[in-house]
Each structure stands twice: as C-alpha cells, then as structure tokens.
Amino acid sequence: MTCPTAPNIVFAMTDQLRADFTAGMGFDLDTMPFLDSIAAQGTRFRRAYTTAPACVPARTSLLTGRWPSTHRVRQNSTPLEVSRGDDLLDVLRGAGYQLFYAGKTHMYRNRAEYFDAFSGPYGHTSGPDTTTEQRAFANWLNSIDMGPTSAPTPFPVELQYAHRIVSDTIRQVDARDPDKPFFAWVSMPEPHNPYQVPEPYFSLFDEDEIPDRSCGPEAAQAKGGAYKWLRDLVEEKRPGYDRLWRRYRATYCGMLRLIDDQVRRLVDHLKEQGLWENTLLVFLADHGDYAADYGLQRKGAGIPEVLAHIPMVVHGCGVTTQDNTEDFVSIADILPTVCDAVGRPIPLGVQGRSLWQILTGVDYPAAEFADIVTERGYGGLPYPDDARPPLHFPYEGTRYDELNSVTQSGSSRMIRHDHYKLYEHVADVGELYDLDRDPMELDNRWDDPSLRKVKADLMQRLHRWSVRLTDDLPKGVYEPRRPPHNWYRTSEEDGA
C-alpha cells in the first residue's frame, strides 16, 4: 500500500495489555482476531518493549522518544516534571496535521488546549460522564474495587470506555478539515483493571478453557523483594484473591475481544469514508500485566517479560508485510519513526531509533536493533520485603495501588539480547536469565560460570546503552553530529 507524503496517522493504544495474549503471538485462545489479521497484512514486531512498566513514564517516552532516566518522569505522580525538546505533537503540528485525542491521558499532554479536538480525559473508573446512565456506570465501576467481577457487567457495551472512545474518534474524524492530514490518538484504558466486561464478552472465554498459568504465588515468594512484598500485601488485603485467577484471566480475555471489536469498528469506518488507504495505523500498549502469573495482578514489582514485552503492530502507507522476529524495538522508537514517515527532522534529545526503514523494506543495520533496555524505579535504595513505610493508601481495607513507595523504590535497568536478559540494580546482586529455558525468570544465573561470556557481553551492551542514554539537552553552542534516523550502530557486525 502506497501513501501520500503526509498520511493520516492513527494510534490505537491500550493500557496494560500483555504481548503474548493473542493467537498471533502463540496464545491458545483467539482473543484478538482482527488485530491478528491487521498484523498479517502489515508488520508485527514480536520483540517490542516498553521503556518502563508504568503508565506515565511509558507514555512520556512515547511522546518524547526518551527513556525515563532522561525525561525524568519515573513515577505516575510526576507527569509535569518532564524534561524534553519537541515532542510528537510538536512534530505533527509542524507538519500541518490536525491533532485529535480521545481517551485516557495519564501524561503531560492532558488537556484540550494541546489538540484540535479532544475527548476526555477518561480514567479507569470515570470519564466525561454527562448522562445519567454514564454516571451510573462510573459509580458501579468504583463499587467493584478494581474487580475482577464474578458476573457480567450490568451495563451495555455502548457504555464501555473503549466503545465510547472509538465513537468520539469517529466524530472527530468526520468533522475534520479534509484539506489537512490528521493524527488521531485513540487511547483506551482497557484491559487495565477494573477487570469487568459485559455479555457477550464475559462468557466468551470459559474459565475451564483458560490455559494454565506459568507460575503462581510460590514464584513471588521465591523471588522475594518487591514481588514478595506485593504478594503479601494483596493477600493481607484480599485473602484468597488468587483463587479467582481463572475468572480474572477469562475476563481479561473478554476485554481483549471487546477492544478488538472496537478497533475493527474504527477501521471499518475509515474504510467507509475512503480514508483507510491513506492511513498509517500503529497499535501498541504502554506495558503489560501479570495476568495472575506470580500470583499477582496488574503490575508493580520488577521488569518481567509479562510487564516489559508489549504488542506493536504497524499497518498501511508503504509498510511491508512481515513478521519481525529479530529486531528489539521500543515504545521510544515511535516518535523518530513518525518523523521519518512524515519527512520531519528528529528533534534533538530524542533517543529512540527510527523503524521506518524496517517497516518499508529498506536496508538497515541489524546491530542497531540487536538489544533493548527497559528501566524501573524512582530512585533511592529498594525497600526490604518486610518494609511498612507510609503509603499513599492505607494498609487497612481492600484498596491498594501496586505502584507505590515500595514496589517502585530503587533503580533498575534491564537489557534484552538474543534469548538472554540481564538486570543491574542500584543495590543487590544482578540478575541473568536464559529466557528460552526460564521465561518466568525464576533461575538467576548471575554467578553461573558457564554463562561468564554471555554475562560479559550483556554487561558491555548495557554499558553502551547507559552511555547512549546520556541526555543531549539542553542545546548549547556546540553543534552535535547527529546520525541519520538516530542509528548509532551502523556496522553490520553485532559487536560493533
């Protein structure tokens, strides 16, 4: 599919969606058939990663093309502390785009003044609720204490935020200036908790057909640290909660199908309006979800694959059909990719790398995408697993936030290369895993002499990334020599 120099761009973004929960990624249940069909016609990146397994840091990276240690938003409570140059909206505004937004913000670009059309903000238990029925739905969402529910949601699909957000986007697109390209950011809060879904989605996946999980609460206890702390906290607040894990996963899968149907509805409308052929669609998530692995739900402790690995599918406008199984890519790569797609320079301070050449079948250096890093933590030393510091919610009662002073304490950085994964922490011993043998990261081989060379190679790669992520901002009198497409490793040799 060819495209004009200024294609329409649509971001279909979800919150807390694991990469491995679709049939196209090897899951046993067909949760998102439409997304898989789009991926089969475009490019699916099977090795896509977030910059941080938390909403605001990851979304800030998407906007700025920078890692949290550089854009400085390392926790959900500090979006306005961002350090940046021109971001995604600045680039597209400069390229003449109309900017539309509908959905959850959870970022510093969170108001209507930044967009030509804005619908929101939507949260996880509230939205722009103007009707009696919408307010009743929001009250019900708050009443279920983040779920999971044991019965179908007693409100119609049309009240679900994914449906309302797509409807908002359709209205924005239909009211566009036809003489200008548009960028539509469709930001769905689901499948983030609360875990609820109406019929027919609630019964679509029976608990009995839910695949076994890879590990349960015993894994959190064995890993210790923040894993154990979070697991103990949840059990203290909600005794026996883990017994609901099959219902939780069944509801989660139903939420994925609901999202899938809404993406289909949006694409069908673009086709009806004659816009699909000139539209670049990017589907991705900010981070993943434990989905009951480790006996945990949501997110919080560590950077396991279930949290760091995200879906990323790109379709349309010159994008080739390919199933990319080799390249490690990041949510921070989206901004420089858009820059190349619309013919605008990559702003100073952007650290991500353009994927446009991969997407369009142009030669690119494989070494540039041979590894990737993800970060976690707001700083200081990590709390021990028996800590009881003051939190932003009470220890009493059932309410909790998995992102808190304990689970986000300290600083960690992980690197993925080949089938290995290495962590370095501000304190404690490092971690090294062979993910082919140990996908849930339960056997730390940091001190394994048989992996000495692997460890040394990964440490060198991580050090190279640490140097690379030194901030180029603010710009001074010196003129940096900037690589095309933000590619720093142009040699085809992997060790270059």
Stockholm file with secondary structure:
# STOCKHOLM 1.0

chainA/1-496         MTCPTAPNIVFAMTDQLRADFTAGMGFDLDTMPFLDSIAAQGTRFRRAYTTAPACVPARTSLLTGRWPSTHRVRQNSTPLEVSRGDDLLDVLRGAGYQLFYAGKTHMYRNRAEYFDAFSGPYGHTSGPDTTTEQRAFANWLNSIDMGPTSAPTPFPVELQYAHRIVSDTIRQVDARDPDKPFFAWVSMPEPHNPYQVPEPYFSLFDEDEIPDRSCGPEAAQAKGGAYKWLRDLVEEKRPGYDRLWRRYRATYCGMLRLIDDQVRRLVDHLKEQGLWENTLLVFLADHGDYAADYGLQRKGAGIPEVLAHIPMVVHGCGVTTQDNTEDFVSIADILPTVCDAVGRPIPLGVQGRSLWQILTGVDYPAAEFADIVTERGYGGLPYPDDARPPLHFPYEGTRYDELNSVTQSGSSRMIRHDHYKLYEHVADVGELYDLDRDPMELDNRWDDPSLRKVKADLMQRLHRWSVRLTDDLPKGVYEPRRPPHNWYRTSEEDGA
#=GR chainA/1-496 SS CCCCSSCEEEEEEEESCCTTSSGGGTCSSCCCHHHHHHHHHSEEETTEECSSSSHHHHHHHHHHSCCHHHHCCCSTTCGGGCCCSSCHHHHHHHTTCEEEEEECCCSSCCSGGGSSEEECCCCSSCCSCCSHHHHHHHHHHHHTTTCCCSSCCSSCGGGSHHHHHHHHHHHHHHTSCTTSCEEEEEEEEEESSSCCCCTTTTTTSCGGGSCCCSCCHHHHHHHCHHHHHHHHHHHHHSTTGGGGHHHHHHHHHHHHHHHHHHHHHHHHHHHHTTCGGGEEEEEEESCCCCTTGGGCCSCCSSCCHHHHBCCEEEESTTCCCEEECSCCEEGGGHHHHHHHHHTCCCCTTCCSCCCHHHHTTCCCCGGGGSEEEEEEEEESCCCCTTCCCCCSSCSSSSCCCSSSTTTTCEEEEEEEETTEEEEEESSSCCEEEETTTCTTCCSCCTTCGGGHHHHHHHHHHHHHHHHHTSCCCSCCSSCCCCCGGGCCCCCSSTTC
#=GC SS_cons         CCCCSSCEEEEEEEESCCTTSSGGGTCSSCCCHHHHHHHHHSEEETTEECSSSSHHHHHHHHHHSCCHHHHCCCSTTCGGGCCCSSCHHHHHHHTTCEEEEEECCCSSCCSGGGSSEEECCCCSSCCSCCSHHHHHHHHHHHHTTTCCCSSCCSSCGGGSHHHHHHHHHHHHHHTSCTTSCEEEEEEEEEESSSCCCCTTTTTTSCGGGSCCCSCCHHHHHHHCHHHHHHHHHHHHHSTTGGGGHHHHHHHHHHHHHHHHHHHHHHHHHHHHTTCGGGEEEEEEESCCCCTTGGGCCSCCSSCCHHHHBCCEEEESTTCCCEEECSCCEEGGGHHHHHHHHHTCCCCTTCCSCCCHHHHTTCCCCGGGGSEEEEEEEEESCCCCTTCCCCCSSCSSSSCCCSSSTTTTCEEEEEEEETTEEEEEESSSCCEEEETTTCTTCCSCCTTCGGGHHHHHHHHHHHHHHHHHTSCCCSCCSSCCCCCGGGCCCCCSSTTC
//
